[in-house]
Amino acid sequence: MAVAEELNFTRAAERLHLGQQAVSKSIGQLERELGVELLERTTRKVRLTPAGADLLDSSRDVLAATDAAFDRVQAMDRGLSGTIRVGVTPAIGPTTRQEVASVLREGASEVNVAFHEVRPGEVSQALRDRSFDLVLARTNRDALNVDSAALRPSPVELFVPADHRFAGMESVRLADLDGERLLTWSSPGSPYTDMLVNRLSAAGARVEPLVAPTTGSGGPPDLTESGAVALMPQGWPTGFNNARVAVEDDVTLPLLLLWPAGLPSPAVRRLREGMES
């Protein structure tokens, strides 16, 4: 292309930062490979043959497509394009998901973020199988071949049924929950439920864990039928039948970023830079 556009071997060599002999040799090799003369050479000038002119037009399209392919690959390697598959455990609410998507797509409008629900006990296998690029969770089971980092923790709110004795109150202390039924996403003995129960116990509140009948919807928990209360990450929608009450104690929920062990992906690096605690 350089020789065909310049019609001068010396100028083409300067443009390519090569020696003129190397450029002439490359053109000769190409002509022998094709079995076609691409250039008419005289002592005074260089001119394209009809075959050379046709190849020049085709070459522009080929090189443009190659450059575009290289740009796409480099953009994917920098996490600036493609789809990022994010696994989320049930306790990761809409506000956190929105913040994660915003951080991952900042300055990368071609990135798509796909969230998929995953149970805590399935996280390690899903990461080892590369079902997800990363997972957001509240607890870590110290799985093998999985790396983790702590992101900014989530403030906590109390959700209660609309007819509950706490409804209408501006705030409560954790100790005030003594004797309540606590809606959880998993049964006692699981890390997240035990973490909540232990924090309440340390604050002087003994509660009865009650596993939510439905998880993964991303909507508000159903508290009316059970009469239970729920400690929720701040920003979760309450729904029509629940009331939101502030918690006076300085209590937050951990937010962990998990990924397959090894070199962190661009998505992992971006989340750590934008959301690390």
Secondary structure, 3 states (H helix, E strand, C coil): CHHHHHCCHHHHHHHHCCCHHHHHHHHHHHHHHHCCCCEEECCCCEEECHHHHHHHHHHHHHHHHHHHHHHHHHHHHCCCEEEEEEEECCCCCHHHHHHHHHHHHCCCCEEEEEEEECCHHHHHHHHHCCCCCEEEECCCCCCCCEEEEEEEEEEEEEEEECCCCCCCCCEECHHHHCCCEEEECCCCCCHHHHHHHHHHHHCCCCCEEEECCCCCCCCCCCCCCCCCEEEEECCCCCCCCEEEEEECCCCEEEEEEEEECCCCCHHHHHHHHHHEC
